[in-house]
Amino acid sequence: MVARSSGCALCVKRRVKCDERVPGCLRCEIYGRPCPGYDRGFKFVAGKPHRSRRPKSSDGGSNGNSPRNAAEVAVEHGSAVDYQAVVQRPSCMESADLNVMHSLDILVLELSRPFPATSAHVISRWFGFLPTVYGRNRTLDSTIRSFAAHHIGRINENEGAVQYAKSAYGQALHRLRVSLDDPEECFSSEVFCAVLLLCLYELFTNIDDADAWMKHAKALSQLVQIRGSRRFLNEFDQALLKASRGLIVMYSLFSGQSCFLTSNDWHSVTRQQFSENFSVEVDLVEQFFAYFTFAPSLVHELYDLREAGHTSQNTVERLSDLLARTIDIQGKLLAWYDLFSHAVPAPDEVPSPSGDNLYSLVLWYSDESTATIFCGYYSYMLILHEILRTCGYPGEHATMVLYFRDQICRSVEFNTRGLLGPYRMAFAMRVAYEAADPTAKIWIESWTQRLSKVYAAIRPQNFG
């Protein structure tokens, strides 16, 4: 094993010279992050599974709780990959766990960049909890190992780590079944977190089954409902709920099921804040998500009416109700946008950094969090105008559909950056694709082909 650097892990990650001050370096202090210390990094080394002898207990037998070496930890799920620690410690099991924590710290840093701790971007904020909850629950631990190993493997182009992730994923599924059968553990925050992570793992990795994530999203939706709104009483639980609701809404939208998050009880839960440091922007984001939970019911009704007889009295009444609800939501969104666009910087129009031929002028935002909410607004408004156009409501709805489609496409170059970029833009790009002409469809497919190398769910085949 070769040590990565003599500096602390964070300075190595940032590729800056570490001053190696003890107990924590000055570089990290200036950067505003706690120094992780000087334990050396690790790497995944592909090789045949093997087991080292376990040290015998004092009575000559083998104790299930006795320390195991790093190789045993790596192959406990049948993995063909070993964790190898650089710094030897009294407990090899402790050393292996430190390796997981090290990779998790790197991953959280990568996923949360460039968002501050008070960011409205709840996905990045939720990932920040993972290092603190690792070690609480075996199901969650297996899930974290799988998710972290996959992304560390992709970052470092290490196929061994990716293969280890698949093995840990299988173990996580097995443990999850056991946890869900336990009448107490199934309601725990740790199991909820594991289900959410497994769903995200499928979205990022599964290239064979485009609907695999739907199974986990269904389980996620059911688990949230069974837990009930009164179980989300702390910051971690609420961060999990807010990170889950996009998936819950997407599951409702694509499955045809109603979205339970439309109720006032759930809106009240998601509006709770456990910190006084959040800005007005966060309140506006919560308001937007409350409106967004109604999108599935509007889309479902539109598709049902397309199949219904257009002359029946029942269809006419349903059409009138759909129009009334769509116009009501549209009015609320326009009022919301007026507040939001004054609370955050508006995007700038700049020449495409990549020299794009179709969209030579692109939108450049103050940060990815703001860009994601803007794109959510563009997507929702496109859907509403398409409903109004289809229902024959007066207005320039076809023109507005194209306008919001282009706003989404012009945001792609900025907001698909980083590991979470494809995840942030997947829904908006899917909506834009539905409204695209042949030229725009080819453009979107070329982007999704590139992004699918990181985020499998955005493959062009899944948009057809």
N, C-alpha and C positions, 0 to 999 in steps of 0.2 A: 504493500500500500504506500502510495506517495502522498505526502501532505500537500494540500492545495495551496496554502500560503501560511506565513507566520503571523498574519494579521487576524483580526476578529472576523467572524463569518459575514457580518453585514458589510464591512469594508471590502472584503473579497467579492461579495456579490455586486457591490456598487463599482468595483474596479478602481478604488481609490487607495492611496497609500495610508496604511494604518499607523498611528503613532505608538500603538501597543502599550498605552498607559494602563496601569493596574489600579483598581479592579476593572474599570471600563475605559475605553479609549475616548479621547477628546473629539475625534471625528464624529462619532455617534452622538455625543452630547450636542454638538453643533447642529447635526442633522435632525435632532429632535426625536431620536429613537433610542430605546434602551440598548446598551451594548450587550450582545449575546455572549461575550467572552471569547476565549481563545481555544476552545475545543476544536479540533480539526474536522473538516468536512468528511464526507464519505462518498463512495461511489458504489453503484450496483455492478457486480461482476458476474457475468453469465458463466454458468458451469453446471456440472451434474449435481443433482441433489445428493447430499451426504449428511450423515449424522456423526457428530463427535460423541465420545463417551460422556455420559453424565457423571458428575462427581457423586460418589456414594455418600449417603447420609451417615451420621455417626453410628447408627445401628446396623449399618451394612446394607440397608435396603435403599430403594429409590423413592424419593419423596416428590409428589407431584408439584410441590411448591418450591423445590430446590432450584437454584439458579441454572439457566441454560445458556450455552454459548451463542454467539451471534449466528453461526451457521444453522443451529437448530431452530432459532427463531425464524430465520429466512425460509426454511423448508417445512415449517409446521403445517402449512396448507398445501404441501406438494409442489412448492415453487421450485423452479430451476434457476433461482437467483439467490445470492447470498448478500446480506448486509455485512459490511466489514467496517469495523471501527478503527480509527487511527490511534486514538488514545485509549490505552488499556485502563479499565476500571475494576474495582473489586468485584462488582457484579456485572457479568456479561449481559445479562438481561437488561440491566439499567443502561448499559452502553448502547444496546440495540434500540431501546426506546429513545435515547438521545438522538440517534440517527434519524428516526422518524420525526422527532421534534425539529431537528435541524432542517430537514426537507420541507416540513410544514411551515416553518418560519419563512423560508425562501419563497414558498408558494403564496403565502398570505401577503408577503411584501409585493410580489409580482401582481397578484389579483387586485390588491387594494390601491395600487398606484394609479393615478395621482390624487386619490380622494383623501381629504382630511377626516379625522375621527367623527366630525359632526356632519359628514356628507349626507345628503338625501339619498344617495345611491345605496340602498339597503343591502344589496348583494355583497358589495365589498365590505360593508360594516359587519355583516353576519360572519364572513370568513374569518374575521379577526377573533372570533370566539373559539375557533377550533383548537388552537394550542392549549387553551385553558381547560377544555373539556376532554382532551385526549387522556385516556387512562381511567375514566369513570365507568365505562361500560364496554364489554367485550364486543358487542355488536357494532357499536359506534367506532371502536378502535379499528376493527377490520375494515370498516367502510372508509375511515380516514386514511388508513394505509393504502388502500386501493386507489382512492382519488388522488392522494398526494404522489404516489409512485407513478401513476399514469402521466400526470402533468410534469413532474420533474423529468421523467423519461423523455417526454416530448421536447421540453426546453433544452435538454442536453443531447437530444437525438440518441438516446440510449434504449435500444430495443429490449435489453434485459430488464430494465425497470418497467417497461410497458407490459412485458409478459408477467412479471411479478404482480402487477396491478390486476391482471385478469384472474390470477390465482386467488389473490386476496378478495376480489369481488365475489367469486364463487363462495368463499368462506363467509363473507358478509351476508350473502343471501341465506345461507344455511342458518347462521346465527339469528338472522332477523325472524325467520319462521318460529324459532324457539322463543324469541322475545315477545312476539305478537301473541303467542299462546299463553303467556304469563299474564294473569289478570291485573297485576300491578305494574309490571315493567312496561307493558304495552302503552301505558299512558305517559311514560316518562319523556322528559325533554330530549334525552339522549337517543331514544328510539325514533322520535319525531325527526331529529337531526339526521339520523342514519337514513331514513326513508327519503328525505330531501336530497341528500348527497348521492344516493343510489340513482335517483331520477336524473340528476345532473350528469352522473357518470355515463348513463345511457345516451343522453343527448350529445355528449362529447365524443363517445367512442363507437357506438353501434352503427356499423356500415351495412349490416345484413338485414336488419329489421327496422324499417323506418318508424314503425309504431310501437317499438319496445318501450320507449319513454312513456307512452300513454298508460301502460300497465302500472308503472310506478306513480304516475301522476294521479291515476284513479285511486291507488292505495293512499297516496298523500291526501287527496280530497276526503276520502272516507275517514282517515285517521283524524284530520282536523275537525270534521263534523262530530265524530264520536267523542273526542276530547271535550268539545264544546267551548263556547266563547269565554267561559269563566276560568279556564285553566291557563290562560295566557296572562300571567300576573307579574312576570319579571322581564327584565330587559332582554335576556337570552331568548325566552319563549316568544316574545313579541318580534324580535329580529327574525326568528325562524318563520313566523307567520307572514311577515311582510316579504320575506324572500320567497315564500311558497305561493303567494297569491297570484303571481303572474302565471305560474304553471297550472294553478287551479282554474284560472279563467281560460287558459288555452285548452285545458282538458275539456272544460264545459263547451267551449266553442267548437272543437273538432269532434266531440263525442255526441253532441246533440242533447246532453244533459243540462238541466237548469243549474245556474250558479247560485249556490247558497250564500255567497258573500254579499249578495245584494241587500241583505236584511240590515236594519238599523243597529241591531246588536253587534254584528260583525264590523260595521262601519265605526261604531263607538270604540271597539277594541283596538282597531288599527290606528285610530286617532290619538290613542294614549301615547304620552312621551315620558320616558324615564330619565330624561336629562333636560336640564334647563339651557343647554348650550346650543340647541338647534335653532336655525334661522326661520324666517317667515317662509322661505322656499320650501322647507320640509312640510309645513302645513298645507301649502298649495299642492305639493306632490301627493299628500294624503287625499286631498279633495279630488284630484284627478283620478286616482285609483278607485275612489268610491264611484265616480261616474263610469269608469271603465268596466266595472263589474256588470253593468247592464248591457254591454255589447253583445254577449252571446244570445240573450233573449231576443234582441232586435234582429240579429242575423238568422237565427232559427226561424223566426216568424216570417221573414222575407222568403226563405227557401220553401217553407210550407205553403205560403200563398202562391208561389210560382206553380205548385202542383195542384192547387185547388181550382175549382170551377169559378171563373171570373164573374159569372152573372148571378150567383147565389147570394141571397141576402146575408147569410153568415159571412161570406168572403168579403162583401162590401163593408160590413161592420168591423171585421178584423183589419181590413186595409185602413179604414179610418182611424182605428186605435193605434196601428203601427205608425201611421203618419204623425199622429198627435204626440206619441212618445218620442219619435225621432226628432221632431221639431223642438220638443221640450229639452231633450239632451243637447241638441245643437245650440240652443240659446244659452244653456248653462255653460257649455264648453267655451263659447265665444266670450262670455263674461269672465270665465276663469282665465282664458288666454290673455285678456286685457290686463289682469292683475299679474300673471306670471311673467309676461314679456316686459313689465316694468320692474319686476323684482330681480330679474337676472339679465345679464348682458345679451343683447340680440346677436345672432350669428353674423359674421362678416362674409361677404362674397369675395373669394380670392381665386386666382388662377389655380387650376388643378395641379398639385405638386407632381403628379404622375404624368401630366400632359394628356389627360383623358380626351378622346376625340368627341364623344357624345355629350359629355358634361364638362365643358372646358372651364366653366366657373362653378366652384363648389362652395358649400357652406362650411365655415370654420367657427367652432364654438369656443366658449371660454373653458369648458371642461366636458368630459364624457358624461358626467351625471346630468348636466343641463341638456346636452345633445340627446340623451336617451329620452328625456321627458318631452322635448320638442318633437322627436320622431314618433313617440306615442300619440301625441296630439295630431300630427299629420295623418297617422294611420287611422285614428278614430274618425277624424273629419272626412277622410276619403270614404270610409264605410258609410257614414251618414249621408253623404252626398250621393253615393251609389244607390242607397235605399230610396232616397227622394227621387232620383232620376228614374229608377225602375218603376216606382209607383206613379210616375207621371205628374209629380208635383212641380208647379211652375218655378223656373229659376235656371241659372246657368250651371246646372249640376255637372254636366259632362266636362265642361271647362274646368270646374273646380276639382273634379276627380283627377284630371291630368296635372293640374297645378300641385296638388298634394303628393301625387306619385313622384313628380320631379323633385319636390322638396326632400322626399325620402332618399331618392337616388343621389341627390347632390350632398347628402349627409353621410353616405357610405364611406367615402375615403377618410373622413375624420373619425367616425364612430366605430369602425371595425378594427381599430388598432388594439393591440394587446390580447392577452389570453381570453378575456371576457368580451372582446369586441364582437365576434360573431353571435354570441349569446344575446348581447344587447340589441343587435339589429335584426335578428332572425325573423321576428314577427312582422316588423315594418317592411322588410324586404319581401316577405310572403304576400303581404297586402298589396305592395306596389306591383308585384308580379301579376296578380289577378287583374290589374288595371292596365297592364303594359301592352303596347303594340308589338309586332314581331321584332322590330329593331331594339326596343327597350328590353324585351324578354331575353334576347341574345346577350345584351349587356349585363343584365342581372344574373343570367346563368354563368357567365364568365367569372363574375365575382363570387358566386356561391361555390363554384368549382374550386377556386383558390382557398376560400374560407373553410371549406369542408375538410381540409387537411388538419385543421385544429378542432373544428366543431362539426361532427358527422351529420347532425340533424339538418344542416343547411345544404346538403347535397342537392344538385339540380334535379335529380330523379325524384326527390321528395316534393318538389314544387309542381309536378305535373298533375 
